Amino acid sequence: PHFWPERIGEPGRRRKPAKIFVTSMGDLFGDWVPVNWWRAVFDAVSQSPHHTFQFLTKNPRRLRELNPWPDNCWAGVTATDQGMFDVSVRHLKEVGVGTKFVSAEPLLGPIRMEEDPGLDWLIIGAQTGRRPMQPLNTWVDDLVADAQCWGIKIFCKGNLEGCSIREWPA
């Protein structure tokens, strides 16, 4: 991993409010990331309250170490199957952030929400490359139905056949 301190101030130079996805090709909450990197990133976040900062991790247990989160942040977790979803949502429920989301991408197995997971947003995507669309289509249909039941906004990635829902949380 590499930290780019010269880029940390870029959001503050943007005047127009934007959604900024932090570390799109990394994981700020990986076990290898030092806390001083967090401090630098969240100092920049607090200096740009007009932007919305979206954080996504595969390591959800570290998210609660930042409680409470700034108001202009969203916290998300990756879940590719039911087991990962259950663990991730359990940790996400302990996070003091206004907008919580799950990225079910790539969706590698069925995920069901039999009880309210407390999410605001659900992203669903397929695995890159050749893949059979069945049983994926059934998994997506079931997941979309569950999310709609709980009032969760849904964003289906462009690599899904038959799902064109593109919603955003308020």
C-alpha positions in Angstrom: 0.0 0.0 0.0 1.1 3.5 -0.7 -0.2 6.8 0.9 -0.2 9.9 -1.4 0.0 12.9 1.0 0.2 15.3 -1.9 -3.3 14.2 -3.1 -5.0 14.5 0.3 -6.1 18.1 -0.3 -7.6 17.6 -3.7 -11.3 17.4 -2.5 -10.9 20.8 -0.7 -10.0 22.5 -3.9 -13.2 21.3 -5.6 -16.0 23.8 -5.1 -18.9 21.9 -6.6 -20.3 19.3 -4.2 -19.4 15.8 -5.2 -19.5 12.2 -4.1 -16.0 11.0 -3.6 -15.2 7.3 -3.5 -12.2 7.0 -1.3 -9.5 4.4 -2.2 -11.3 2.8 -5.1 -8.4 0.4 -5.7 -7.5 -0.1 -2.1 -8.9 -0.6 1.4 -8.3 2.2 3.9 -9.4 -0.1 6.7 -7.1 -3.0 5.9 -5.1 -4.3 8.9 -1.9 -3.0 7.3 -3.1 0.6 7.2 -1.7 2.8 10.0 -4.1 5.0 12.0 -2.1 8.1 11.0 -3.3 7.6 7.4 -6.9 7.6 8.7 -6.3 10.8 10.6 -5.0 12.5 7.5 -7.9 11.3 5.4 -10.6 12.3 8.0 -8.9 15.7 8.5 -9.4 16.3 4.8 -13.0 15.0 5.0 -13.8 17.4 7.8 -12.4 20.3 5.8 -14.7 19.5 2.9 -18.2 19.3 4.4 -19.8 20.1 1.1 -18.7 16.7 -0.3 -20.0 13.2 0.4 -17.2 10.7 1.0 -17.9 7.0 0.4 -15.8 4.4 2.1 -15.9 0.7 1.2 -14.0 -2.1 3.0 -13.6 -5.8 3.1 -12.5 -5.4 6.7 -15.7 -4.2 8.5 -14.5 -4.8 12.0 -12.3 -1.7 11.8 -15.0 0.7 10.8 -16.3 1.2 14.4 -12.8 2.4 15.5 -13.8 5.8 14.0 -17.1 6.3 15.8 -18.7 8.7 15.5 -18.2 9.4 11.8 -18.4 12.8 10.2 -21.9 13.6 8.8 -20.6 13.8 5.2 -19.5 10.1 5.1 -21.0 6.8 4.0 -19.6 3.5 5.2 -19.9 0.4 3.2 -18.8 -3.2 3.3 -18.2 -5.8 0.6 -20.2 -9.1 0.8 -20.0 -11.7 -2.0 -22.2 -14.4 -0.3 -24.4 -15.0 2.7 -21.7 -15.7 5.2 -19.7 -12.5 4.3 -23.0 -10.5 4.3 -24.0 -11.6 7.8 -20.6 -10.8 9.3 -20.3 -7.5 7.5 -23.7 -6.3 8.4 -23.2 -7.3 12.1 -20.1 -5.0 12.2 -21.7 -2.3 10.1 -24.6 -2.0 12.7 -22.0 -0.9 15.2 -20.8 2.0 13.1 -21.9 5.5 13.9 -22.4 6.8 10.4 -25.5 8.2 8.7 -25.4 6.2 5.5 -24.6 2.5 5.5 -24.3 0.3 2.4 -23.3 -3.1 1.2 -21.6 -3.8 -2.1 -22.6 -7.3 -3.2 -20.0 -7.4 -6.0 -19.1 -9.8 -7.2 -22.2 -11.7 -6.2 -20.8 -15.2 -5.9 -23.7 -16.9 -3.9 -27.2 -16.1 -2.8 -27.8 -13.5 -0.1 -31.1 -13.2 1.7 -32.3 -10.6 4.1 -34.8 -12.3 6.4 -34.6 -9.4 8.9 -33.9 -5.7 8.4 -30.1 -5.3 8.0 -30.3 -1.5 8.7 -28.9 -0.5 5.3 -29.6 2.6 3.2 -28.1 1.3 0.0 -27.3 -2.0 -1.8 -25.0 -2.3 -4.8 -25.2 -5.5 -6.8 -22.8 -6.6 -9.5 -21.6 -9.7 -11.3 -18.1 -11.2 -11.5 -16.0 -9.8 -14.3 -15.5 -12.1 -17.3 -17.4 -15.1 -18.5 -20.0 -16.3 -16.0 -23.3 -18.2 -16.2 -26.2 -15.9 -15.6 -28.1 -18.7 -13.9 -28.3 -19.0 -10.9 -27.1 -15.4 -10.7 -30.3 -14.0 -12.1 -32.3 -15.8 -9.4 -29.9 -14.5 -6.7 -30.2 -10.9 -8.0 -34.0 -11.2 -8.2 -34.2 -12.5 -4.6 -31.8 -9.9 -3.3 -33.7 -7.0 -5.0 -37.0 -8.3 -3.6 -35.5 -8.4 -0.1 -34.0 -4.9 -0.4 -37.3 -3.5 -1.6 -39.1 -5.1 1.3 -36.8 -3.3 3.7 -36.9 0.0 1.9 -33.2 -0.2 0.8 -32.2 1.8 -2.3 -30.7 -0.5 -5.0 -28.0 0.2 -7.6 -27.4 -2.6 -10.1 -24.1 -2.5 -11.9 -24.1 -2.5 -15.7 -22.7 -6.0 -15.8 -26.0 -7.5 -14.7 -28.5 -8.6 -17.3 -32.1 -7.8 -16.6 -31.5 -5.4 -13.7 -31.4 -1.7 -14.5 -32.3 -0.3 -11.1 -30.1 2.8 -10.3 -31.2 4.3 -7.0 -29.2 6.4 -4.6 -29.9 7.0 -0.9 -31.1 10.5 0.1 
